[in-house]
Amino acid sequence: MKTQDFDKQHHGIQKIRELIKGNRVFMMATNLDKTPFSVCPMTLQEMDDQGDLWFFSPKNSEHFKDIEKDNRVQLILANEQEQLYISIFGNASHMVDDSKVDQLWSPMIQAWFNGKEDPNLALLNVNMETAYYWNQDQSKLVSLYDLDRAVTEDDRSNFGEKGNIILQNH
């Protein structure tokens, strides 16, 4: 498996956008100092031009309350079918922006809220700092072939790609 690292200046946002394309559901971990930390599934609404991730959230949810105390979040994406795995660390902010709600609203959101004017409706904006990914972009059949080749010929070149993406200066 080859390792390829990116930073914000060297296509980091573009790489994240490419990896998450078509993947909408993340597990959002909050209260990261607690064991076990809190997790809940969240549906990604958008990755904007700056690389921020946008989610709808109920104000009365545990993760919303956790973010009020500590805004650090970990987003986990696991797509077994595509053999794509991503861990994103960032900071979440509660946003009040009616125009952004209008922009991101879809009929599916109605299942969780009583319309755009629901007083329990909030936006979460996650500003990504770092990410780590593992992407085996081969089909499972090809992967089994590559696994056999790795064992018999010591060739791991087709195991996909992994790497770090640094989006904030540390």
Backbone as JSON, one array per atom type, in Angstrom:
{
  "sequence": "MKTQDFDKQHHGIQKIRELIKGNRVFMMATNLDKTPFSVCPMTLQEMDDQGDLWFFSPKNSEHFKDIEKDNRVQLILANEQEQLYISIFGNASHMVDDSKVDQLWSPMIQAWFNGKEDPNLALLNVNMETAYYWNQDQSKLVSLYDLDRAVTEDDRSNFGEKGNIILQNH",
  "N": [[0.85, -1.17, 0.0], [0.62, 2.13, -0.91], [1.72, 5.22, 0.54], [0.47, 8.44, 0.76], [0.69, 11.77, 1.42], [-1.0, 14.87, 2.1], [-1.39, 18.44, 2.15], [-3.05, 21.55, 3.02], [-2.24, 23.43, 1.12], [-1.34, 21.78, -0.86], [-3.34, 20.31, -2.36], [-5.02, 19.14, -0.38], [-7.73, 19.7, 0.44], [-9.02, 19.15, -1.96], [-8.44, 16.41, -2.16], [-9.84, 15.32, 0.06], [-12.45, 16.02, -0.74], [-12.69, 14.46, -3.05], [-12.51, 11.89, -1.91], [-14.77, 11.73, -0.2], [-16.89, 11.98, -1.88], [-20.1, 11.1, -2.78], [-20.42, 9.7, -0.45], [-22.3, 9.99, 2.38], [-23.02, 9.58, 5.06], [-21.7, 9.92, 8.2], [-20.1, 8.91, 11.23], [-20.28, 10.84, 14.01], [-18.17, 11.78, 16.51], [-18.21, 13.06, 19.74], [-17.41, 14.85, 22.79], [-14.78, 14.04, 23.42], [-12.91, 13.52, 25.42], [-14.06, 11.77, 27.14], [-14.59, 8.36, 28.1], [-16.46, 5.67, 27.08], [-16.33, 7.83, 24.19], [-18.95, 9.98, 22.93], [-21.08, 9.04, 20.24], [-22.78, 9.54, 17.12], [-24.79, 8.99, 14.2], [-24.48, 11.11, 11.38], [-25.68, 13.04, 8.69], [-24.01, 14.23, 5.96], [-24.39, 17.37, 4.53], [-23.11, 19.18, 2.88], [-19.89, 19.93, 1.51], [-18.19, 22.79, 1.64], [-16.67, 25.46, -0.38], [-14.42, 26.26, 1.07], [-13.75, 24.0, 2.39], [-15.14, 23.31, 4.64], [-17.41, 21.25, 6.49], [-20.88, 20.6, 6.47], [-23.73, 20.06, 8.48], [-27.07, 19.22, 9.51], [-28.6, 19.58, 12.71], [-30.35, 18.62, 15.67], [-31.08, 20.92, 18.26], [-31.58, 19.98, 20.8], [-30.14, 17.67, 21.07], [-27.71, 15.26, 22.3], [-25.12, 15.4, 21.18], [-25.08, 18.02, 20.24], [-25.18, 19.45, 22.63], [-22.8, 18.51, 23.76], [-20.92, 19.71, 22.04], [-21.25, 22.36, 22.67], [-19.82, 22.49, 25.05], [-17.29, 21.48, 24.43], [-15.8, 21.85, 21.48], [-14.42, 20.1, 19.83], [-14.42, 17.55, 17.42], [-14.66, 14.24, 16.03], [-14.92, 12.78, 12.97], [-16.02, 9.87, 11.43], [-15.81, 7.79, 8.68], [-16.84, 4.9, 7.15], [-16.83, 2.88, 4.5], [-17.5, -0.03, 3.5], [-18.13, -1.35, 1.14], [-16.84, 0.13, -0.88], [-14.37, -0.03, 0.17], [-13.27, 2.12, 1.64], [-12.03, 4.26, 4.07], [-12.14, 6.78, 6.45], [-10.93, 9.12, 8.77], [-11.66, 12.07, 10.32], [-10.58, 14.93, 11.96], [-11.72, 17.81, 13.66], [-13.09, 21.09, 14.37], [-16.24, 21.95, 15.6], [-18.94, 24.17, 15.0], [-21.87, 25.84, 16.07], [-24.31, 27.12, 13.96], [-26.28, 29.89, 12.96], [-28.07, 30.58, 10.33], [-30.19, 31.54, 8.11], [-30.23, 31.68, 5.3], [-28.36, 29.74, 4.61], [-29.6, 27.48, 5.63], [-31.82, 27.43, 3.91], [-30.45, 26.95, 1.51], [-29.35, 24.38, 1.92], [-31.49, 22.77, 2.57], [-33.62, 19.95, 2.19], [-36.28, 17.74, 1.15], [-35.93, 15.38, 2.62], [-34.9, 16.14, 5.07], [-37.05, 16.97, 6.46], [-38.05, 14.78, 7.8], [-36.85, 14.78, 10.3], [-37.27, 17.27, 11.38], [-39.62, 19.95, 11.99], [-40.08, 21.51, 9.57], [-38.29, 24.32, 8.05], [-38.37, 26.38, 9.85], [-38.35, 25.29, 12.35], [-37.79, 25.52, 15.77], [-35.94, 23.88, 16.97], [-34.05, 23.28, 15.13], [-30.75, 23.37, 13.93], [-27.64, 24.33, 12.44], [-24.6, 22.63, 11.96], [-21.27, 23.36, 11.58], [-18.32, 22.05, 10.53], [-15.01, 22.6, 10.83], [-12.36, 21.33, 9.33], [-9.33, 19.97, 10.6], [-7.34, 17.92, 10.52], [-6.93, 14.83, 8.74], [-7.1, 11.31, 8.2], [-6.74, 8.72, 5.91], [-7.7, 5.64, 4.35], [-7.72, 3.93, 1.47], [-8.8, 1.52, -0.52], [-9.04, 1.12, -3.61], [-9.68, -0.88, -5.37], [-11.68, -3.58, -6.65], [-13.31, -6.08, -4.57], [-12.74, -8.65, -5.53], [-10.44, -8.26, -7.1], [-8.86, -7.36, -5.04], [-8.55, -9.67, -3.49], [-7.0, -11.14, -5.25], [-4.74, -9.49, -5.29], [-4.02, -9.72, -2.62], [-3.24, -12.4, -2.5], [-1.06, -12.24, -4.22], [0.56, -10.55, -2.76], [1.26, -12.2, -0.66], [2.51, -14.42, -1.93], [4.41, -13.26, -3.65], [5.49, -11.14, -2.29], [4.56, -8.56, -2.9], [3.12, -5.61, -2.39], [2.07, -3.48, -3.71], [-0.39, -2.95, -4.91], [-2.31, -2.5, -2.98], [-3.82, -0.29, -2.54], [-4.23, 3.02, -1.22], [-3.05, 5.13, 1.39], [-3.03, 7.77, 3.81], [-2.13, 10.98, 5.29], [-3.89, 14.02, 5.79], [-3.39, 17.31, 6.18], [-4.94, 20.12, 7.25], [-4.9, 22.39, 8.76], [-2.62, 24.63, 10.3], [-0.34, 23.47, 12.71]],
  "CA": [[0.0, 0.0, 0.0], [1.44, 3.34, -0.94], [1.32, 6.3, 1.44], [0.53, 9.75, 0.11], [0.24, 12.82, 2.33], [-1.42, 16.12, 1.48], [-1.7, 19.54, 3.06], [-4.03, 22.46, 2.44], [-1.67, 24.05, -0.08], [-1.04, 20.76, -1.85], [-4.51, 19.52, -2.75], [-5.67, 18.44, 0.74], [-9.19, 19.84, 0.36], [-9.43, 18.42, -3.16], [-8.37, 14.97, -1.87], [-10.99, 14.99, 0.91], [-13.66, 16.11, -1.57], [-12.68, 13.27, -3.91], [-12.75, 10.69, -1.1], [-16.11, 11.66, 0.39], [-17.91, 12.09, -2.92], [-21.07, 10.01, -2.77], [-20.55, 9.17, 0.91], [-23.03, 11.02, 3.09], [-23.25, 9.32, 6.48], [-20.51, 9.84, 9.05], [-20.29, 8.82, 12.67], [-19.68, 12.01, 14.64], [-17.78, 11.56, 17.91], [-18.07, 14.27, 20.55], [-17.01, 14.57, 24.17], [-13.65, 13.17, 23.11], [-12.15, 13.18, 26.62], [-14.81, 10.76, 27.89], [-14.47, 6.99, 27.61], [-16.31, 5.89, 25.65], [-16.85, 9.11, 23.73], [-20.31, 9.91, 22.37], [-21.15, 8.98, 18.78], [-24.1, 9.48, 16.48], [-24.7, 9.13, 12.74], [-24.81, 12.43, 10.87], [-25.7, 13.07, 7.23], [-23.33, 15.38, 5.4], [-25.19, 18.14, 3.59], [-22.26, 19.86, 1.91], [-18.53, 20.38, 1.78], [-18.17, 24.06, 0.93], [-15.44, 25.77, -1.11], [-13.31, 26.37, 2.02], [-13.51, 22.68, 2.94], [-15.96, 23.07, 5.83], [-18.47, 20.25, 6.35], [-22.14, 21.12, 7.01], [-24.7, 19.07, 8.94], [-28.21, 19.67, 10.32], [-28.59, 18.95, 14.02], [-31.32, 19.12, 16.66], [-30.47, 21.62, 19.39], [-31.75, 19.23, 22.05], [-29.4, 16.4, 21.0], [-26.53, 15.16, 23.16], [-23.92, 15.89, 20.51], [-25.16, 19.49, 20.2], [-24.8, 19.9, 23.97], [-21.37, 18.23, 23.91], [-20.16, 20.69, 21.27], [-21.27, 23.62, 23.42], [-18.8, 22.39, 26.09], [-16.0, 21.19, 23.81], [-16.18, 21.79, 20.07], [-13.63, 19.13, 19.07], [-15.18, 16.4, 16.93], [-14.01, 13.27, 15.16], [-15.86, 12.21, 12.01], [-15.54, 8.59, 10.94], [-16.52, 7.26, 7.52], [-16.44, 3.54, 6.79], [-17.59, 2.38, 3.38], [-16.93, -1.35, 3.25], [-18.31, -1.72, -0.26], [-15.77, 0.77, -1.65], [-13.16, -0.19, 0.95], [-12.81, 3.47, 1.91], [-12.13, 4.55, 5.49], [-11.61, 8.11, 6.7], [-11.09, 9.71, 10.09], [-11.44, 13.52, 10.21], [-10.64, 15.68, 13.22], [-11.94, 19.24, 13.45], [-13.84, 21.86, 15.35], [-17.62, 22.19, 15.17], [-19.59, 25.4, 15.46], [-23.3, 25.97, 15.81], [-24.52, 28.26, 13.08], [-27.63, 30.38, 12.68], [-27.96, 31.19, 9.0], [-31.39, 31.16, 7.38], [-29.94, 31.47, 3.87], [-27.67, 28.45, 4.49], [-30.65, 26.48, 5.82], [-32.55, 27.37, 2.63], [-29.57, 26.36, 0.5], [-29.1, 22.96, 2.2], [-32.73, 22.07, 2.88], [-34.18, 18.98, 1.24], [-37.45, 17.1, 1.75], [-35.52, 14.33, 3.56], [-34.65, 16.76, 6.38], [-38.37, 17.1, 7.08], [-38.28, 13.63, 8.67], [-36.3, 15.05, 11.62], [-37.63, 18.61, 11.84], [-40.92, 20.48, 11.57], [-39.84, 22.59, 8.63], [-37.1, 25.16, 8.19], [-38.53, 27.3, 10.97], [-38.36, 24.53, 13.6], [-36.86, 26.13, 16.73], [-34.94, 22.89, 17.37], [-33.15, 23.11, 13.99], [-29.49, 24.11, 13.92], [-26.6, 23.88, 11.52], [-23.27, 22.41, 12.49], [-20.21, 23.58, 10.62], [-17.1, 21.42, 11.01], [-13.79, 23.08, 10.21], [-11.43, 20.21, 9.42], [-7.92, 20.24, 10.88], [-6.53, 16.83, 9.99], [-7.66, 13.63, 8.35], [-6.33, 10.15, 7.81], [-7.6, 7.89, 5.06], [-7.24, 4.37, 3.8], [-8.57, 3.76, 0.31], [-8.5, 0.39, -1.39], [-9.96, 1.43, -4.7], [-9.86, -2.05, -6.22], [-12.83, -4.39, -6.25], [-12.94, -7.14, -3.62], [-12.15, -9.76, -6.27], [-9.08, -7.88, -7.4], [-8.14, -7.3, -3.78], [-8.17, -11.03, -3.12], [-5.88, -11.47, -6.12], [-3.59, -8.73, -4.8], [-3.64, -10.31, -1.34], [-2.49, -13.6, -2.82], [0.22, -11.81, -4.79], [1.36, -9.99, -1.67], [1.78, -13.32, 0.12], [3.4, -15.28, -2.71], [5.49, -12.52, -4.32], [5.88, -10.02, -1.44], [4.25, -7.34, -3.65], [1.97, -4.93, -1.77], [1.89, -2.22, -4.43], [-1.77, -2.73, -5.33], [-3.2, -2.52, -1.83], [-4.52, 0.98, -2.43], [-3.51, 4.2, -0.78], [-3.39, 5.67, 2.69], [-2.25, 8.98, 4.02], [-2.56, 12.07, 6.15], [-4.25, 15.28, 5.16], [-3.26, 18.35, 7.19], [-5.64, 21.28, 6.71], [-4.64, 23.54, 9.63], [-1.25, 24.68, 10.83], [-0.24, 23.05, 14.13]],
  "C": [[0.9, 1.23, 0.0], [0.85, 4.4, 0.0], [1.5, 7.61, 0.72], [-0.08, 10.77, 1.06], [-0.05, 14.1, 1.55], [-1.49, 17.2, 2.56], [-2.61, 20.51, 2.32], [-3.52, 23.08, 1.14], [-1.43, 23.04, -1.2], [-2.2, 19.77, -2.0], [-5.21, 18.75, -1.63], [-7.18, 18.51, 0.68], [-9.73, 19.07, -0.84], [-9.44, 16.91, -2.9], [-9.54, 14.54, -0.99], [-12.27, 14.99, 0.09], [-13.8, 14.88, -2.47], [-13.05, 12.01, -3.11], [-14.19, 10.6, -0.6], [-17.23, 11.75, -0.64], [-18.8, 10.86, -2.91], [-21.26, 9.36, -1.41], [-21.16, 10.25, 1.78], [-23.1, 10.81, 4.6], [-21.93, 9.09, 7.2], [-20.96, 9.51, 10.46], [-19.55, 10.02, 13.25], [-19.42, 11.69, 16.11], [-17.58, 12.91, 18.57], [-17.67, 13.86, 21.96], [-15.8, 13.63, 24.16], [-12.79, 12.79, 24.32], [-12.8, 12.07, 27.45], [-14.57, 9.37, 27.27], [-15.72, 6.22, 28.0], [-16.85, 7.26, 25.27], [-18.23, 8.91, 23.12], [-20.24, 9.87, 20.85], [-22.59, 8.99, 18.31], [-23.9, 9.61, 14.97], [-25.18, 10.52, 12.32], [-24.72, 12.39, 9.34], [-25.06, 14.37, 6.74], [-24.24, 16.06, 4.38], [-24.34, 18.76, 2.49], [-20.83, 19.95, 2.44], [-18.37, 21.65, 0.97], [-16.8, 24.32, 0.29], [-14.22, 25.89, -0.19], [-12.95, 25.02, 2.65], [-14.27, 22.39, 4.21], [-17.08, 22.08, 5.51], [-19.71, 20.76, 7.08], [-23.11, 19.99, 7.29], [-25.89, 19.81, 9.58], [-28.17, 18.91, 11.64], [-29.73, 19.48, 14.87], [-30.58, 19.78, 17.83], [-30.57, 20.83, 20.69], [-31.01, 17.89, 22.04], [-28.17, 16.45, 21.91], [-25.29, 15.72, 22.47], [-23.91, 17.42, 20.4], [-24.71, 20.06, 21.55], [-23.31, 19.66, 24.23], [-20.52, 19.3, 23.23], [-20.17, 22.06, 21.94], [-20.16, 23.64, 24.48], [-17.4, 22.24, 25.51], [-16.28, 20.96, 22.32], [-15.34, 20.85, 19.22], [-14.51, 17.94, 18.68], [-14.29, 15.51, 16.08], [-15.1, 12.7, 14.27], [-15.25, 10.95, 11.42], [-16.44, 8.14, 9.78], [-15.96, 5.88, 7.23], [-17.37, 3.06, 5.69], [-16.96, 1.06, 2.96], [-17.02, -1.73, 1.77], [-17.21, -1.12, -1.14], [-14.4, 0.59, -1.0], [-12.46, 1.15, 1.15], [-13.06, 3.78, 3.38], [-11.44, 5.88, 5.75], [-11.9, 8.49, 8.15], [-10.72, 11.19, 9.96], [-11.57, 14.14, 11.59], [-10.84, 17.15, 12.89], [-12.69, 19.86, 14.59], [-15.21, 22.19, 14.79], [-18.13, 23.49, 15.77], [-21.07, 25.31, 15.15], [-23.5, 27.22, 14.98], [-26.0, 28.6, 12.99], [-27.53, 31.16, 11.38], [-29.14, 30.71, 8.16], [-31.11, 30.91, 5.9], [-29.22, 30.14, 3.66], [-28.66, 27.31, 4.7], [-31.43, 26.31, 4.52], [-31.72, 26.64, 1.57], [-29.44, 24.84, 0.68], [-30.35, 22.12, 2.39], [-33.12, 21.09, 1.77], [-35.38, 18.33, 1.92], [-37.09, 16.01, 2.76], [-35.29, 14.89, 4.97], [-35.96, 16.88, 7.17], [-38.68, 15.93, 8.03], [-37.81, 13.88, 10.1], [-36.76, 16.38, 12.21], [-39.0, 19.01, 11.31], [-40.72, 21.71, 10.69], [-38.6, 23.39, 8.95], [-37.16, 26.09, 9.4], [-38.57, 26.58, 12.33], [-37.35, 25.14, 14.58], [-35.77, 25.17, 17.22], [-33.88, 22.67, 16.29], [-31.91, 23.98, 14.14], [-28.59, 23.54, 12.83], [-25.32, 23.67, 12.31], [-22.29, 22.57, 11.34], [-18.94, 22.98, 11.23], [-15.93, 21.92, 10.16], [-12.74, 21.99, 10.41], [-10.01, 20.7, 9.72], [-7.02, 19.19, 10.26], [-7.45, 15.67, 9.6], [-6.65, 12.53, 8.05], [-7.25, 9.26, 6.99], [-6.88, 6.61, 4.65], [-8.22, 4.05, 2.68], [-8.07, 2.61, -0.55], [-9.47, 0.5, -2.54], [-10.13, 0.3, -5.7], [-11.13, -2.79, -5.78], [-12.37, -5.48, -5.3], [-12.29, -8.33, -4.33], [-10.7, -9.45, -6.6], [-8.26, -7.83, -6.12], [-7.71, -8.68, -3.3], [-6.99, -11.5, -3.97], [-4.61, -10.79, -5.62], [-3.1, -9.27, -3.47], [-2.81, -11.56, -1.57], [-1.11, -13.25, -3.36], [1.14, -11.23, -3.71], [2.0, -11.11, -0.85], [2.82, -14.1, -0.68], [4.59, -14.53, -3.31], [6.02, -11.34, -3.5], [5.69, -8.69, -2.17], [2.97, -6.72, -3.09], [1.61, -3.64, -2.5], [0.44, -1.93, -4.81], [-2.76, -2.75, -4.18], [-3.93, -1.21, -1.63], [-3.61, 2.06, -1.9], [-3.96, 4.59, 0.61], [-2.59, 6.95, 2.87], [-2.89, 9.94, 4.98], [-2.91, 13.27, 5.3], [-4.24, 16.32, 6.28], [-3.88, 19.63, 6.6], [-5.45, 22.53, 7.55], [-3.19, 23.48, 10.07], [-1.26, 24.3, 12.3], [1.02, 23.58, 14.73]]
}
